[in-house]
Amino acid sequence: MPVLFAITAFVSAFLLFLLQPIIAKQILPWFGGSASVWTTCLVFFQTLLLLGYGYSHWLAHSVKPRRQALVHIALLLFSCVALPIIPGAIWKPLGNDDPTLQILAVLTTTVGLPYFVLATTSPLIQAWYARALSRIPYRLFALSNFGSLLGLLAYPFAVEPWVSNRIQSISWSGAYIVFGLLCAISALASSNKSSSAQKESSSAPEPVSKSPFFSERVLWLALSATGSMLLIAVSNHICQNIASIPFLWIVPLALYLLTFILCFESTGWYRRSLFLPLAATAIIAMGATLSSLELKLVVPVHLAGLFILCMVCHGELSLSRPAPRFLTGFFLLLSAGGVLGGLAVGIAAPYVLKGYFELGITLTLAATLVIIRTRTMRIWIPITAVGVATFSAHTSFKQFNENQDSVIAAERSFYGALRVRDYGSPDHVRTLQHGAIRHGAQIMEPPSERSIPTSYYGSESGFGIVMSALNERGKPLRVGIIGLGSGTTAAYGRPGDVYRFYDINPQVIDLAKRYFTYLGDSKATIELSLGDARLSLERENDGKFDVIAVDAFSGDSIPTHLLTAEAINVYFQRLRPDGILLIHTTNRYLDLPPVVKVLSEHYGMLSAIIENEPNEEESARQQSDSDWVIVTRDKQILTVPSVAARATPIKPRSGVALWTDDYNNLFRILK
């Protein structure tokens, strides 16, 4: 029986955490590829864990052992109705829906029941184990977390690179049925063993154990919430500047789970004398790099800090764990803390805070908890903790002030934080920033220079060179631009042209119209379409474009669903036979041109890249480094002297396969 319990706990945890990246990756393209998709998924998963633990607590304490098995087996059978876990196309957003509510709805209908059942397994198996065998079950908790960690790590290395999304879902659904059989057998075996054990020991008094104090319960809640806040805040901090991809989702979550394994497997792993000073160092290092864009520094510092601080949170939880009879209540509060932390950072922060301030706030909270836990230790540790908390609060306040410096407008939503800034003298320059990355600039003074295209769209950029060559032909153009930014590309519009902009974020459209003049000053007819560009293009059939430009990145994070074979097919369905697809591939961390090359070859298209590195004088005039890839059937555009002089073949990269809606892998193109 111990082996049966162990296998069931391991398999359930493995499937529980393998499910998270499987379903999140499938719905990621529907909601713009935003990092917030993953954080919203995390909040959903944490909430179902809480509900699952609540169900386990009720079942273990309010239902007789034999009936527990029958109730849970019925739930197992009912959950199979949701299989296979493939989201229906009916849930694709139309463009004006709240993304958070839409994501929660599709997750609930697609994986809600199976995930809920899996979430109940760990505490139930441990409760059954303790009751049936009279053994302390905490090592089962560590085994469960090991299964979770293995499930997470299996995805980017053994699943995602080799298996399509649909096969992932079908295979997982088959494995879930196997789990259901194991869990049903465990439930029946436990109830039989419990009944006989109760008869044999009916005369033996139950050991007396004190109920945990209210302060202990509050501490469990606070420690769990802080660990959850750290997980989501660090994940956001990393993903928003690289890409919202499973590999980068999984590393922070894997570290988070690893701390649970180490802390609950044995009390020897967590030592206050080691980890509390390390926590102080980690908080200082993370606070000092909050505003840094050097990800070679930021990523290791913040991942190491996440591990250390979660070791403190989960180590303190392990040290204060109650007697086995209070086990399900303990896990219920741990799960409740996880949900509270997730709601605070994943749901509330984008709508309450005007910038990415949640990590600084969480570090301050972590430092405060360190003070609380060190109040009875030697005097230098509490003093150090107070100093760290003060530093962390100061850093958060400094980050807030830096984000407000020269800001004339600030907005934040599900899709990220936006800032409009004014600076410079005598030239007055206005910029639009998405997080820490500039997404457009306009020279406001002198007024005669307002129509000059800047940043990634200057006259020497790939976009500028191609558009100028097409404008010289003299005929009106119909241009589709995926990604509005400040509207800089509208500067190339002429009388008779139609420029149609697609953007998923209504706040971008509002800021571009209110604070920049590119749209209003353009000589072209300007059309604005709110919603995911690919979904919008799929629904449209009104006319053909001469040019479609793909420029929908958020920072250095890219929406991969705009760079798949199916997406390219949609673009060329909306282009004229001699139309041109321009893809902005500028990126500090991802080598995107080889991906586009493979896509173009798949459809028998021509491709070339125009790289632009402005000199010092051009940079002073707000010109930026840029890489633009040209994809077309039309050889003529590549023979135009201005284009031919700058366009070069794309260098292939080994290991880059064709990206499809069922398959893409950013790990292989990391620079």
C-alpha positions as CSV (number, residue, x, y, z in Angstrom):
1,M,0.0,0.0,0.0
2,P,2.8,2.6,0.7
3,V,4.1,2.0,-2.8
4,L,0.6,2.5,-4.3
5,F,0.1,5.8,-2.4
6,A,3.6,7.0,-3.5
7,I,2.9,6.2,-7.2
8,T,-0.5,7.8,-7.2
9,A,0.9,11.0,-5.5
10,F,3.8,11.1,-8.0
11,V,1.7,10.6,-11.1
12,S,-0.9,13.1,-10.1
13,A,1.7,15.8,-9.4
14,F,3.5,15.0,-12.6
15,L,0.3,15.5,-14.6
16,L,-0.8,18.5,-12.6
17,F,2.3,20.5,-13.5
18,L,2.7,19.1,-17.0
19,L,-0.8,20.4,-17.8
20,Q,0.1,24.0,-17.0
21,P,2.5,24.7,-19.9
22,I,0.5,22.4,-22.2
23,I,-2.7,24.4,-22.0
24,A,-1.1,27.8,-21.5
25,K,0.9,27.5,-24.7
26,Q,-2.2,26.5,-26.6
27,I,-4.2,29.6,-25.6
28,L,-1.2,32.0,-25.6
29,P,-1.7,33.0,-29.3
30,W,-5.3,33.9,-28.8
31,F,-4.4,36.6,-26.3
32,G,-1.6,38.4,-28.1
33,G,1.3,36.3,-26.7
34,S,1.5,38.5,-23.6
35,A,3.4,37.4,-20.5
36,S,0.2,38.2,-18.6
37,V,-1.4,35.1,-20.2
38,W,1.0,32.9,-18.1
39,T,0.5,34.9,-14.9
40,T,-3.3,34.7,-15.3
41,C,-3.0,30.9,-15.8
42,L,-0.9,30.7,-12.6
43,V,-3.6,32.5,-10.7
44,F,-6.2,30.1,-12.1
45,F,-4.1,27.1,-11.2
46,Q,-3.5,28.4,-7.7
47,T,-7.2,29.1,-7.2
48,L,-8.1,25.5,-8.2
49,L,-5.4,24.2,-5.9
50,L,-7.1,26.1,-3.1
51,L,-10.5,24.7,-4.0
52,G,-9.0,21.2,-4.3
53,Y,-7.4,21.5,-0.9
54,G,-10.7,22.8,0.5
55,Y,-12.5,19.8,-0.9
56,S,-9.8,17.5,0.5
57,H,-10.1,19.1,4.0
58,W,-13.9,18.6,3.9
59,L,-13.7,15.0,2.6
60,A,-11.1,13.9,5.1
61,H,-12.8,15.5,8.1
62,S,-16.6,15.3,7.4
63,V,-17.1,12.1,5.4
64,K,-16.7,8.5,6.7
65,P,-13.7,6.7,5.2
66,R,-15.8,4.2,3.1
67,R,-17.9,7.0,1.7
68,Q,-14.9,9.1,1.0
69,A,-13.8,6.6,-1.6
70,L,-17.2,6.5,-3.3
71,V,-17.5,10.3,-3.4
72,H,-14.0,10.7,-4.8
73,I,-14.4,7.9,-7.4
74,A,-17.6,9.6,-8.6
75,L,-15.7,12.9,-9.0
76,L,-13.0,11.1,-10.9
77,L,-15.5,9.6,-13.4
78,F,-17.2,13.0,-13.8
79,S,-13.9,14.8,-14.6
80,C,-13.3,12.5,-17.6
81,V,-16.2,14.4,-19.4
82,A,-13.7,17.2,-20.1
83,L,-11.3,15.0,-22.0
84,P,-9.4,15.5,-24.3
85,I,-8.1,18.8,-23.0
86,I,-8.3,20.7,-26.3
87,P,-9.6,24.3,-26.1
88,G,-12.5,25.0,-28.5
89,A,-12.2,27.7,-31.1
90,I,-15.4,29.2,-29.8
91,W,-13.3,30.8,-27.0
92,K,-11.1,32.8,-29.3
93,P,-11.5,36.5,-28.4
94,L,-13.2,39.0,-30.7
95,G,-11.0,41.9,-29.7
96,N,-13.2,43.8,-27.2
97,D,-13.4,41.2,-24.4
98,D,-11.6,41.4,-21.1
99,P,-8.6,39.1,-21.6
100,T,-8.4,38.0,-18.0
101,L,-12.0,36.9,-17.8
102,Q,-11.8,35.2,-21.2
103,I,-8.7,33.3,-20.2
104,L,-10.3,32.2,-16.9
105,A,-13.4,31.0,-18.9
106,V,-11.5,28.9,-21.4
107,L,-9.3,27.3,-18.7
108,T,-12.4,26.5,-16.6
109,T,-14.2,24.8,-19.5
110,T,-11.2,23.0,-20.9
111,V,-9.1,21.8,-17.9
112,G,-11.1,22.9,-14.8
113,L,-12.4,19.5,-13.7
114,P,-9.3,17.4,-14.4
115,Y,-7.1,20.0,-12.8
116,F,-9.4,20.3,-9.7
117,V,-9.2,16.5,-9.2
118,L,-5.5,16.4,-9.5
119,A,-5.3,19.3,-7.0
120,T,-7.1,17.2,-4.4
121,T,-4.8,14.3,-4.7
122,S,-1.7,15.3,-2.7
123,P,-3.5,16.3,0.5
124,L,-6.0,13.4,0.2
125,I,-3.3,10.8,-0.4
126,Q,-1.3,12.1,2.6
127,A,-4.4,12.1,4.8
128,W,-5.3,8.5,3.8
129,Y,-1.7,7.4,4.2
130,A,-1.5,8.9,7.7
131,R,-4.8,7.4,8.8
132,A,-4.4,3.9,7.2
133,L,-0.7,3.4,8.1
134,S,-0.3,5.6,11.2
135,R,2.8,7.2,9.6
136,I,3.9,10.8,9.2
137,P,3.2,11.6,5.5
138,Y,5.3,14.7,4.9
139,R,7.7,12.8,2.7
140,L,4.8,12.1,0.4
141,F,4.5,15.9,0.0
142,A,8.2,16.1,-1.0
143,L,7.6,13.2,-3.5
144,S,4.6,15.0,-4.9
145,N,6.6,18.1,-5.4
146,F,9.4,16.1,-7.1
147,G,6.7,14.8,-9.5
148,S,5.6,18.3,-10.1
149,L,9.2,19.4,-10.8
150,L,9.8,16.5,-13.2
151,G,6.6,17.3,-15.0
152,L,7.6,20.9,-15.5
153,L,11.2,20.0,-16.7
154,A,9.9,17.3,-19.0
155,Y,7.9,19.9,-21.0
156,P,10.6,22.1,-22.5
157,F,13.1,19.3,-23.0
158,A,11.1,16.1,-23.7
159,V,7.7,17.3,-24.9
160,E,7.7,20.7,-26.6
161,P,10.6,20.2,-29.0
162,W,9.2,17.0,-30.4
163,V,5.4,16.8,-29.9
164,S,2.7,18.9,-31.5
165,N,0.2,20.7,-29.3
166,R,-2.7,18.4,-30.3
167,I,-0.7,15.2,-29.6
168,Q,0.4,16.7,-26.2
169,S,-3.3,17.2,-25.2
170,I,-4.4,13.7,-26.4
171,S,-1.4,12.0,-24.7
172,W,-2.0,13.8,-21.5
173,S,-5.7,12.9,-21.5
174,G,-4.8,9.2,-21.9
175,A,-2.3,9.5,-18.9
176,Y,-5.1,11.1,-16.9
177,I,-7.3,8.0,-17.3
178,V,-4.4,5.9,-16.0
179,F,-4.1,8.2,-13.0
180,G,-7.9,7.9,-12.4
181,L,-7.5,4.2,-12.0
182,L,-4.6,4.5,-9.6
183,C,-6.4,7.0,-7.5
184,A,-9.6,4.9,-7.4
185,I,-7.7,1.9,-6.2
186,S,-5.9,4.0,-3.6
187,A,-9.2,5.4,-2.3
188,L,-10.7,1.9,-1.9
189,A,-7.6,0.4,-0.4
190,S,-7.4,3.3,2.1
191,S,-11.0,2.9,3.2
192,N,-10.7,-0.8,3.7
193,K,-7.5,-0.4,5.7
194,S,-8.9,2.5,7.7
195,S,-12.0,0.4,8.7
196,S,-9.9,-2.5,9.9
197,A,-7.4,-0.3,11.7
198,Q,-10.3,1.5,13.5
199,K,-11.7,-1.8,14.7
200,E,-8.3,-3.0,16.0
201,S,-7.5,0.3,17.8
202,S,-11.0,1.4,18.9
203,S,-10.0,1.2,22.6
204,A,-6.7,3.1,22.1
205,P,-6.9,6.8,23.0
206,E,-6.0,9.2,20.2
207,P,-2.9,11.2,20.9
208,V,-3.6,14.8,22.0
209,S,-2.2,17.5,19.9
210,K,-2.8,21.3,20.3
211,S,-4.6,23.2,17.6
212,P,-2.3,25.8,15.9
213,F,-2.6,29.3,17.3
214,F,-4.2,32.0,15.2
215,S,-0.8,33.8,14.9
216,E,0.7,30.6,13.4
217,R,-2.1,30.4,10.9
218,V,-1.6,34.0,9.8
219,L,2.1,33.3,9.5
220,W,1.5,30.3,7.2
221,L,-0.7,32.5,5.1
222,A,1.8,35.3,4.9
223,L,4.8,33.1,4.1
224,S,2.9,31.2,1.4
225,A,1.6,34.5,-0.2
226,T,5.0,36.0,-0.3
227,G,6.5,33.0,-2.0
228,S,3.7,33.1,-4.6
229,M,4.2,36.8,-5.1
230,L,7.9,36.3,-5.6
231,L,7.3,33.6,-8.2
232,I,4.9,35.6,-10.3
233,A,6.7,38.9,-10.0
234,V,10.1,37.4,-11.0
235,S,8.4,35.5,-13.9
236,N,6.9,38.7,-15.1
237,H,10.2,40.6,-14.8
238,I,12.0,38.1,-17.0
239,C,9.3,37.2,-19.5
240,Q,8.3,40.7,-20.4
241,N,11.8,41.5,-21.7
242,I,12.6,38.3,-23.5
243,A,9.5,36.2,-24.6
244,S,6.5,34.6,-23.0
245,I,7.6,31.1,-23.7
246,P,7.3,27.8,-21.7
247,F,11.1,27.6,-21.0
248,L,11.1,31.0,-19.3
249,W,7.8,30.2,-17.4
250,I,9.2,27.0,-16.2
251,V,12.5,28.0,-14.7
252,P,11.1,30.2,-11.9
253,L,8.3,27.7,-11.2
254,A,10.8,24.8,-11.1
255,L,12.9,26.7,-8.5
256,Y,9.8,27.5,-6.5
257,L,8.9,23.8,-6.4
258,L,12.5,22.7,-5.7
259,T,12.4,24.8,-2.5
260,F,9.2,23.0,-1.4
261,I,10.9,19.6,-2.1
262,L,14.1,20.5,-0.1
263,C,12.2,22.1,2.8
264,F,9.6,19.3,3.3
265,E,11.7,16.3,2.4
266,S,14.0,16.9,5.4
267,T,14.5,19.6,8.0
268,G,18.3,19.5,7.3
269,W,18.1,21.4,4.0
270,Y,16.9,24.7,5.5
271,R,19.2,26.3,8.0
272,R,18.3,29.7,9.3
273,S,21.9,30.6,10.1
274,L,22.7,30.2,6.4
275,F,19.6,31.3,4.5
276,L,18.5,34.4,6.5
277,P,21.8,36.2,5.8
278,L,21.6,35.0,2.2
279,A,18.1,36.4,2.0
280,A,19.3,39.8,3.1
281,T,22.0,39.7,0.3
282,A,19.4,38.5,-2.3
283,I,17.0,41.3,-1.4
284,I,19.7,43.9,-1.8
285,A,21.0,42.4,-5.1
286,M,17.5,42.1,-6.6
287,G,16.6,45.6,-5.5
288,A,19.7,47.1,-7.0
289,T,19.0,45.5,-10.4
290,L,15.3,46.3,-10.6
291,S,15.7,48.8,-13.4
292,S,18.6,47.1,-15.2
293,L,18.1,45.9,-18.8
294,E,21.3,43.7,-18.7
295,L,19.5,40.4,-18.6
296,K,22.8,38.5,-18.4
297,L,23.0,40.1,-15.0
298,V,19.3,40.4,-14.1
299,V,18.2,36.8,-14.9
300,P,20.8,35.0,-12.7
301,V,20.4,37.5,-9.9
302,H,16.7,37.3,-9.8
303,L,16.5,33.5,-10.2
304,A,19.0,33.0,-7.5
305,G,17.1,35.5,-5.3
306,L,13.9,33.7,-6.0
307,F,15.4,30.4,-4.9
308,I,16.9,31.8,-1.7
309,L,13.8,33.8,-0.6
310,C,11.5,30.9,-1.4
311,M,13.8,28.6,0.7
312,V,13.2,31.0,3.6
313,C,9.4,31.2,3.0
314,H,9.0,27.4,2.6
315,G,11.7,26.6,5.2
316,E,9.8,28.6,7.8
317,L,6.6,26.9,6.8
318,S,8.3,23.5,7.2
319,L,9.6,24.3,10.7
320,S,6.1,25.4,11.8
321,R,4.1,22.6,10.3
322,P,1.4,21.1,12.6
323,A,0.6,17.6,13.8
324,P,-0.7,15.2,11.1
325,R,-4.4,15.6,12.2
326,F,-4.2,19.3,11.2
327,L,-2.5,18.4,7.9
328,T,-5.3,19.3,5.4
329,G,-6.0,22.6,7.2
330,F,-2.3,23.4,6.9
331,F,-2.3,22.8,3.2
332,L,-5.5,24.7,2.8
333,L,-3.9,27.8,4.3
334,L,-0.7,27.3,2.2
335,S,-2.9,27.2,-0.9
336,A,-5.0,30.2,0.2
337,G,-1.7,32.2,0.6
338,G,-0.7,31.1,-2.9
339,V,-4.0,32.4,-4.3
340,L,-3.8,35.7,-2.4
341,G,-0.3,36.3,-3.6
342,G,-1.3,35.3,-7.2
343,L,-4.3,37.6,-7.1
344,A,-2.3,40.5,-5.8
345,V,0.5,40.3,-8.5
346,G,-1.2,38.5,-11.4
347,I,-4.6,40.1,-11.4
348,A,-4.7,43.3,-9.2
349,A,-1.3,44.8,-10.0
350,P,-1.9,45.5,-13.8
351,Y,-5.1,47.4,-12.9
352,V,-3.9,49.1,-9.7
353,L,-0.2,49.9,-10.3
354,K,0.8,52.2,-13.2
355,G,4.2,50.4,-13.6
356,Y,6.0,47.2,-12.8
357,F,6.3,48.0,-9.1
358,E,5.1,44.7,-7.6
359,L,8.5,43.1,-7.4
360,G,9.9,46.0,-5.3
361,I,6.8,45.8,-3.1
362,T,7.2,42.0,-2.7
363,L,10.9,42.4,-1.8
364,T,9.9,44.8,1.0
365,L,7.3,42.3,2.3
366,A,9.9,39.5,2.2
367,A,12.3,41.7,4.2
368,T,9.6,42.4,6.7
369,L,9.0,38.6,7.2
370,V,12.7,38.1,7.7
371,I,12.5,40.6,10.6
372,I,9.6,38.8,12.1
373,R,11.3,35.4,11.9
374,T,14.6,36.7,13.3
375,R,13.3,38.6,16.3
376,T,14.4,35.9,18.8
377,M,17.8,35.4,17.2
378,R,21.1,37.1,17.8
379,I,20.9,40.9,17.7
380,W,22.9,41.5,14.5
381,I,20.5,39.5,12.3
382,P,17.3,41.5,13.2
383,I,19.3,44.7,12.8
384,T,20.5,43.6,9.4
385,A,17.0,42.6,8.4
386,V,15.7,46.0,9.4
387,G,18.4,47.6,7.2
388,V,17.5,45.4,4.3
389,A,13.8,46.2,4.6
390,T,14.7,49.9,4.7
391,F,16.9,49.5,1.6
392,S,14.2,47.6,-0.2
393,A,11.5,50.1,0.5
394,H,13.9,52.9,-0.6
395,T,14.7,51.0,-3.8
396,S,11.0,50.6,-4.6
397,F,10.3,54.3,-3.9
398,K,13.3,55.2,-6.2
399,Q,12.0,52.9,-8.9
400,F,8.6,54.6,-8.7
401,N,10.1,58.0,-9.0
402,E,12.3,57.0,-11.9
403,N,9.2,55.7,-13.7
404,Q,7.5,59.0,-13.2
405,D,10.4,61.2,-14.3
406,S,9.4,63.3,-17.4
407,V,6.2,61.2,-17.7
408,I,3.2,63.0,-19.1
409,A,1.0,59.9,-19.4
410,A,1.0,56.5,-17.8
411,E,-1.2,53.5,-18.5
412,R,-1.1,49.8,-17.5
413,S,-3.3,46.9,-18.4
414,F,-3.2,43.2,-19.1
415,Y,-0.9,43.9,-22.0
416,G,1.8,45.8,-20.1
417,A,2.8,49.2,-18.8
418,L,3.0,52.2,-21.1
419,R,4.7,55.6,-20.6
420,V,4.7,58.7,-22.7
421,R,7.8,60.8,-21.8
422,D,9.0,64.3,-22.9
423,Y,12.7,65.2,-22.8
424,G,15.5,67.1,-24.6
425,S,16.5,70.7,-25.2
426,P,16.5,72.6,-27.5
427,D,14.8,69.7,-29.5
428,H,11.7,68.4,-27.7
429,V,11.4,64.7,-28.1
430,R,8.4,62.6,-27.1
431,T,8.7,58.8,-26.6
432,L,6.4,55.9,-26.0
433,Q,7.8,53.2,-23.8
434,H,6.4,49.7,-23.2
435,G,8.0,48.6,-19.9
436,A,11.7,49.5,-20.3
437,I,11.7,49.4,-24.1
438,R,11.1,52.4,-26.4
439,H,8.3,51.8,-28.9
440,G,8.3,55.0,-30.8
441,A,9.7,58.6,-30.7
442,Q,8.6,61.9,-32.3
443,I,10.5,65.1,-32.5
444,M,8.0,67.7,-31.3
445,E,10.1,70.8,-31.6
446,P,10.7,72.3,-34.0
447,P,7.3,71.6,-35.5
448,S,8.7,71.3,-39.0
449,E,10.4,68.0,-37.9
450,R,7.3,66.3,-36.5
451,S,6.7,64.4,-39.7
452,I,10.2,62.8,-39.7
453,P,9.9,59.0,-39.1
454,T,12.2,58.0,-36.3
455,S,13.4,55.0,-34.2
456,Y,13.1,51.7,-36.1
457,Y,11.2,53.3,-39.0
458,G,13.7,55.9,-40.3
459,S,14.5,56.5,-43.9
460,E,17.5,54.2,-43.7
461,S,15.6,51.3,-42.0
462,G,14.4,48.4,-43.9
463,F,10.8,49.6,-43.6
464,G,11.8,53.1,-44.8
465,I,13.8,51.9,-47.8
466,V,11.1,49.6,-49.0
467,M,8.2,52.1,-48.5
468,S,10.2,54.9,-50.2
469,A,10.9,52.5,-53.2
470,L,7.2,51.7,-53.5
471,N,6.1,55.3,-53.1
472,E,8.4,56.2,-56.1
473,R,6.2,54.0,-58.3
474,G,3.4,56.6,-57.8
475,K,0.4,54.4,-57.4
476,P,-1.7,54.5,-54.2
477,L,-0.9,51.9,-51.7
478,R,-3.0,49.9,-49.2
479,V,-0.8,49.1,-46.2
480,G,-1.5,46.9,-43.2
481,I,0.6,47.5,-40.0
482,I,0.5,45.0,-37.2
483,G,1.4,47.0,-34.1
484,L,0.7,50.7,-33.8
485,G,3.2,52.1,-31.3
486,S,3.3,55.8,-31.7
487,G,2.0,55.6,-35.3
488,T,5.4,56.5,-36.8
489,T,4.9,54.4,-39.9
490,A,2.0,56.7,-40.9
491,A,4.6,59.3,-41.9
492,Y,5.1,57.4,-45.1
493,G,1.5,57.8,-46.1
494,R,0.5,59.8,-49.2
495,P,-2.8,61.1,-50.6
496,G,-4.8,58.2,-51.8
497,D,-3.0,55.7,-49.6
498,V,-4.8,53.7,-46.9
499,Y,-2.9,52.7,-43.8
500,R,-4.7,50.2,-41.6
501,F,-3.2,49.7,-38.1
502,Y,-3.9,46.6,-36.0
503,D,-3.3,46.7,-32.2
504,I,-4.5,44.5,-29.4
505,N,-4.1,47.1,-26.7
506,P,-6.8,49.9,-26.6
507,Q,-4.4,52.0,-24.5
508,V,-1.8,52.1,-27.3
509,I,-4.4,53.5,-29.7
510,D,-5.5,56.1,-27.2
511,L,-2.0,57.3,-26.4
512,A,-1.0,57.4,-30.1
513,K,-4.0,59.6,-30.9
514,R,-3.7,61.9,-27.9
515,Y,0.1,62.5,-27.5
516,F,1.6,61.9,-31.0
517,T,0.7,63.6,-34.3
518,Y,1.8,61.0,-36.8
519,L,-1.7,59.7,-37.3
520,G,-3.3,63.1,-37.5
521,D,-0.7,64.6,-39.8
522,S,-0.5,61.6,-42.2
523,K,-1.7,62.3,-45.7
524,A,-3.0,58.8,-46.0
525,T,-6.4,57.6,-44.9
526,I,-5.9,56.0,-41.4
527,E,-7.9,53.0,-40.2
528,L,-7.6,51.5,-36.7
529,S,-8.5,47.9,-35.8
530,L,-8.7,46.8,-32.2
531,G,-7.9,43.2,-31.5
532,D,-5.4,40.5,-32.2
533,A,-4.1,41.3,-35.7
534,R,-4.0,37.7,-36.9
535,L,-7.6,37.0,-35.8
536,S,-8.7,40.3,-37.3
537,L,-7.1,39.5,-40.6
538,E,-8.6,36.0,-40.7
539,R,-12.1,37.6,-40.4
540,E,-11.5,40.3,-43.0
541,N,-12.1,40.0,-46.8
542,D,-12.3,43.7,-47.8
543,G,-9.6,44.2,-50.3
544,K,-5.9,43.3,-50.7
545,F,-2.8,44.9,-49.2
546,D,0.3,46.0,-51.1
547,V,2.3,45.7,-47.9
548,I,1.8,44.1,-44.5
549,A,4.3,45.0,-41.8
550,V,4.5,42.8,-38.7
551,D,5.8,44.9,-35.8
552,A,3.8,43.7,-32.7
553,F,6.5,43.0,-30.2
554,S,6.3,44.0,-26.6
555,G,9.8,44.9,-25.5
556,D,11.9,42.0,-26.7
557,S,9.0,39.6,-26.1
558,I,7.5,38.3,-29.3
559,P,4.0,36.9,-30.0
560,T,5.1,33.6,-31.7
561,H,1.6,33.0,-33.2
562,L,2.4,35.9,-35.7
563,L,5.4,34.0,-37.0
564,T,4.0,30.6,-37.9
565,A,3.3,28.9,-41.2
566,E,-0.4,29.4,-40.7
567,A,0.1,33.1,-39.9
568,I,2.2,33.6,-43.0
569,N,-0.5,32.0,-45.0
570,V,-3.1,34.5,-43.6
571,Y,-0.8,37.4,-44.5
572,F,-0.4,36.3,-48.1
573,Q,-4.1,35.7,-48.5
574,R,-4.6,39.4,-47.6
575,L,-1.7,40.5,-49.9
576,R,-1.8,41.1,-53.7
577,P,0.1,38.6,-55.8
578,D,3.1,41.0,-55.9
579,G,2.6,42.2,-52.3
580,I,5.4,42.5,-49.8
581,L,5.5,41.2,-46.2
582,L,7.9,43.1,-43.9
583,I,8.8,41.6,-40.5
584,H,10.5,43.5,-37.8
585,T,13.1,41.1,-36.3
586,T,15.1,43.5,-34.1
587,N,15.8,41.6,-30.9
588,R,18.5,41.5,-28.3
589,Y,18.0,37.9,-27.2
590,L,16.3,36.0,-30.1
591,D,17.7,35.3,-33.5
592,L,14.5,35.6,-35.5
593,P,15.6,36.0,-39.2
594,P,16.4,32.3,-39.7
595,V,12.9,31.5,-38.5
596,V,11.4,33.8,-41.2
597,K,13.8,32.3,-43.8
598,V,12.5,28.8,-43.1
599,L,8.9,30.1,-43.3
600,S,9.5,31.9,-46.6
601,E,11.2,28.8,-48.1
602,H,8.2,26.7,-47.0
603,Y,6.0,28.8,-49.3
604,G,8.5,29.2,-52.0
605,M,9.0,32.9,-51.3
606,L,12.0,35.1,-51.6
607,S,13.5,36.6,-48.5
608,A,16.2,39.1,-47.6
609,I,17.2,41.2,-44.6
610,I,18.0,44.9,-44.3
611,E,20.1,45.7,-41.2
612,N,20.5,49.3,-40.1
613,E,23.0,50.6,-37.6
614,P,22.7,54.5,-37.4
615,N,25.9,56.5,-36.9
616,E,26.2,58.9,-34.0
617,E,24.6,61.8,-35.8
618,E,21.6,59.7,-36.9
619,S,21.2,58.3,-33.4
620,A,21.1,61.9,-32.1
621,R,18.2,62.4,-34.5
622,Q,16.3,59.5,-32.8
623,Q,17.2,56.8,-35.3
624,S,17.6,53.2,-33.9
625,D,19.2,50.0,-34.8
626,S,16.8,47.8,-36.8
627,D,16.5,44.6,-38.7
628,W,13.7,44.1,-41.2
629,V,13.1,41.0,-43.2
630,I,11.5,41.2,-46.7
631,V,9.3,38.3,-47.8
632,T,7.7,38.4,-51.2
633,R,7.0,36.6,-54.5
634,D,8.0,39.7,-56.4
635,K,11.6,39.7,-57.6
636,Q,11.3,43.3,-58.8
637,I,11.3,44.9,-55.4
638,L,14.6,43.2,-54.6
639,T,16.2,44.6,-57.8
640,V,15.3,48.3,-57.0
641,P,18.8,49.9,-56.6
642,S,18.0,51.4,-53.1
643,V,16.8,48.0,-51.9
644,A,19.4,45.9,-53.6
645,A,22.2,48.0,-52.2
646,R,21.1,47.2,-48.6
647,A,19.4,43.8,-48.7
648,T,21.4,40.7,-47.9
649,P,20.6,37.0,-47.7
650,I,19.6,35.7,-44.3
651,K,22.2,33.4,-42.7
652,P,20.6,30.0,-41.9
653,R,20.8,28.6,-38.4
654,S,21.1,24.9,-37.7
655,G,18.3,23.3,-35.7
656,V,15.6,25.8,-36.7
657,A,12.5,23.9,-37.9
658,L,9.3,25.2,-39.5
659,W,7.2,27.0,-36.9
660,T,3.5,26.1,-37.0
661,D,0.6,26.7,-34.6
662,D,1.3,23.3,-33.3
663,Y,5.0,23.7,-33.0
664,N,7.5,26.4,-32.2
665,N,10.6,26.5,-30.0
666,L,12.2,29.8,-29.0
667,F,14.8,28.0,-26.8
668,R,16.7,27.0,-30.0
669,I,17.0,30.6,-31.3
670,L,18.2,32.2,-28.1
671,K,21.3,34.3,-28.9
